[in-house]
Amino acid sequence: MEVKMKSERLKKELTKLNAKRTKLSKFLSKQNKKTLSATQRELLKEQKQAMTKYAKVLELRIKNLEAKNDN
């Protein structure tokens, strides 16, 4: 797969992931102890952290691909 195509695919994936992270953040900020159990809140927080880490990795991969493409 061409580097530019890979980079574009990763950017689309990152955009979708960031949209989902934003929705999850908004959802978590609106929840209280009555709407979600403590376990569910903690699991969703863990999920958000994993999504954040995944987004950072995607960003690094995009930067790396684009740097290689410039050489």
N, C-alpha and C positions, 0 to 999 in steps of 0.2 A: 504494500500500500504506500502510495506516495506520501511524503512527509507532510505536505500541506493538507492533504485529505485527512490524514490522521489527526493533525492539529485541529482542523475544523470539527471533526467528529468529537474530539475531547472537549472542545469549547461548548458544543451543543450539550454534551453530557453535564458539563459543569454548570451551565445555565439552568438546566432542569433541576439539578441537585440543589443549587442555591435557592430556586423557587420553592422547592419542598422544604428546605431548611427554614426559610422565612415563614412558611405556613405553620410549621411545627413550633417555631418560636412564638408566634402569635397565639396558637392554640394553647401552649403551655402557660403563657402569661394570663390567659383568661380562665384557666382552671383553678378550682379551689378543692379543698379536702372532701367536699361533698360530691363532686362530679367525677373524680378519679381517685382510686385507691392510692395509698402511698407507694405501693409496689409499682403500679402502672406509671405514676409520675416519675419515679426513679428510673424505670426502664426507658421511658421516653427521653429523659435527660441523657441517659447513656447513648441512646440512638442518635440524638442531636450531636453529641460529642464525636461519635463515630462518623457522622456525616461531615462534620467540620474537618476532621482529619482527612477524610477521603477527598474533600474539596481542595485541601492544601496539596495533597499528592497530585491531583489532576493539574493544579496550577503549575507545579514543578515539572510535570511531564510536558505540559504545553511549552513552558519556557525552554526546556531542554531541546525539544523538537525544533522550535523556532531558531534557537541558537545554532543548532546543527545545520539547519537549512541556510543560514546566513554564511556559513563557511564554505 
